[in-house]
Amino acid sequence: MFKQLCCVVVALTIIGCADTDVEVTEKIEATSDTWAELVERQSFFDNPTRVQGRISPDGQWVSWLAPVAGVMNVWIGPSAEPSLAKAVTLETGRGIPIHYWSFDSKHIFYTKDKGGNENYHLYAVSVESSETRPLTPVADDVRAVVYALGRERPNTVIVGLNERDPQRFDLFEINIATAERTLLLQNPGFSDFGIDNNLIPRTAVRQLEGGAQTLVSLDTDEHTVLATFSVEDVMTSGVIGFDAANEHVYALDSRDRDTAALVKISLATGVTTLLAADPQADISEVLFDPISHLPLAYAAEFKTMVWRGMDDKTSNMLQNISDNITGNLAFVAQSSDAQQLVIAANAPTQASTYYIYNRADKTVVKMFETRPAMAEVSLQPMQPVVIKSRDGLNLVSYLTLPELGAARDRPDAPLPMVLYVHGGPWARDGYGYNATHQWLSDRGYAVLSVNYRGSTGFGKSFVNAAKMEFAGKMHDDLVDAVNWAVQEGIADPDNIAIMGGSYGGYATLVGLTFTPDVFACGVDIVGPSNLITLINSFPAYWRPQLESNWFAYVGDPENEAQKADMYNRSPISRVADIQAPLLIGQGENDPRVTKSESDQIVAAMQKRNLPVTYLNYPDEGHGFARAENRLSFYAVTEAFLSQCLGGRYQPIGDDFDGSSIQILHGVEYVPGLQAEGT
């Protein structure tokens, strides 16, 4: 959720961070004179030249996503001559978000939804003919979930569909060549499934009253319980695969410990065996051998990502890779013989670059850079810092500053700062390339991101510390980080903005309503304003698990006492306290944070004549998938922040698609964005 544009409607009122409109205009004119020295917005937010590198299981082909007429599509080429790659899809609109290979290397799969509604459907593309076949030709309001592919049955894919019951996914076998669909299991009430290497459903997750979950075996009619996860463990535990004999499941498991460990659980007895653990952070990634299905390596990230091998051979491989590749490593694909691994690497000053590592001869070949033009740009280092919350928690945070010169980590004088808050809330900020950090630091701002309580990766006690703390201690963590930046001489206390998407958008609204004296302005992207209407509008297929997450952490709207508390922790309850300008970006088709969340707070602010700017994108969902939309929103954001904090900005130009913008209730406040009124 928060777990990760052509037509634009803008509700615009005058923005006034300075004392008068004249002062605002002068500030903009002064900063716009330097725009030619800035890194252009397109460098950060346009589509990458290529991304999501993959190799076919037989090692004969490589693939990636790249633009066709400005829209991301799948490209395939011979691994021996990648320059011969060609586009095999011609999607328009929002493009293709993800692709992967069939085990026989004859097909590429991809998913897409309609306008951001997240009702994904599955498609297969023939490598030989480039013919595209829909594998889930169902109605637009049905969602397809891909559960498994298998080496032993390469012409079959296991898919869940909520066609019969919007809340439950029934399992189907789909023949890739013919798209024939066969019912495999009608869901009696499970919230998830584990499919073994032979594509047989073997385990399921059953929700218990109060939010706990059990992992059950499907091998017996009685559905024998293999493990029970308390409500404190469900956010940090889950099955991730099967061993070669299909006798054990591999899982991440925080039972009897704080951080999530790698374990295996016997399907016959439920006996759990510990395989690996990290004392500071959850295990977040595991590299498996595609033949033996043994875990080869695991990664955990406290301040930075660290990979560890399960044996000496893998440890040596990791060392060899690190000697040849700079940055954080992500193993994203491998050939069926396990000899070729596709690795994506990034660092704070390096956008993602893809490589192919050959295990036999220990060679590394660069596949491509996602943003090659960034190699010519001076990017700024990211500083990982641990900030203490007022009640003693360690808040792992990341700071990026404008260029200060060699070996400097503090400015000469306090800077305007943007507190950039991650979504989720069950997600985390990490160390590495961050386009928003780099963009804002280039405009002259200090940028700080904080892993507030509830963020994942730091153990279950850190996650559980967020229960019933929306607009409470979760927000205190953000304010504590702001106070730290002020005390360190990094941030000017009078010039601090808060910005984020999803939960980060909620945090922005909380910042302007609950702590109005802290922030000079806010940028809310798809953020909820009312916790009651938020939860009541969640998609039907979220309902079976709400007791484990949203009800446990926020409250149940059906409980009158909790409902009253939820309203009191909603920004909509404190609109009258807003003192600073607000910019809102929304996707019309967002199923997670529906448009009504933005509509209601904008209406309440307009009623009180409070400064709000509202951009709604009718062809988007939970975020901005289309490059045109990202560029237009960040163009407005730049000018908005420049007015408020005094940083530099690039005037709106050719990267701004304003042909269909309608500005309601407003005056011109952004250079190049002319109010028309209706």
Order of alpha helices (4+ residues) and beta strands (2+ residues): beta-alpha-alpha-beta-beta-beta-beta-beta-beta-beta-beta-beta-beta-beta-beta-beta-beta-beta-beta-beta-beta-beta-beta-beta-beta-beta-alpha-beta-beta-beta-beta-beta-beta-beta-alpha-beta-alpha-alpha-beta-alpha-beta-alpha-alpha-alpha-beta-alpha-beta-alpha-beta
